[in-house]
């Protein structure tokens, strides 16, 4: 294992210290491993928090800031944060307008966020929880009951964050987040495994001649292993189950999000983006907006994921709303 770390047991704390130095506009609670926007709580504004296991950077801490999250909780690598972290974050971003929890559909995340919401309610904080479950690859996986929450998490955080920034109410912000999740579908592919620092060896074995279709962001098994093949064929294998699951044609177009799983260079992502665009054009699906890059990763896994969001005028307007976070910044 070759990694630019010190002690594997301290990698998260070391990374948070670096993040604090690099982004002084954030406020980081190192004891509780919580990243806050520097001005949280914002008066009369709904607070958005999310969180999950570390190793998916920039998700979630990289999306804390104006126009997105008010706070993010960092768990151990690929391990949910604990309820006390989430409760602490909830209390510190609540301005009286309530708090939305954005939760990827993994068993530990769902359970711990539920407990935190119950504890917050006991302290008279109103919480709305939104579960993200956009992965069409498998139903019921190693980490989850039902579909996994993957790439749509980024879109939910961006669009719901914009709704909160506009001053919409708690129920309205939560409704926007649920609309995004309901209209989004994702699929991933792995070319290699990832290596968890504390483990020191690849999570699974994947021969050089094969790829794993429908892989999870923690290295969970996908739909099947297939021979390595050209990008065009891989894109077709990824797009087919998404287009079969939801009608994306017509309307105001889609947001096409092509994501790096951690170790795939941008040149390959753009090759895949071109292939997906061709497939969508043949299917009568118009691309309205794009996002390409490393936004929800799996440590050093090579591969990519694709997310389609069926958009409308309201969602596109929220997507275009200014955002200023370490990992996503425009219009500011």
Helices and strands as residue ranges (DSSP letters): G 8-10, H 11-22, E 26-29, E 34-37, E 47-54, G 61-63, E 65-66, E 71-77, H 83-93, E 99-104, H 107-122, E 127-132, H 152-165, H 170-182, E 184-190, E 210-213, E 224-227, H 231-245, E 254-260, H 266-282, E 287-293, E 303-310, H 313-319, E 323-325, E 329-330
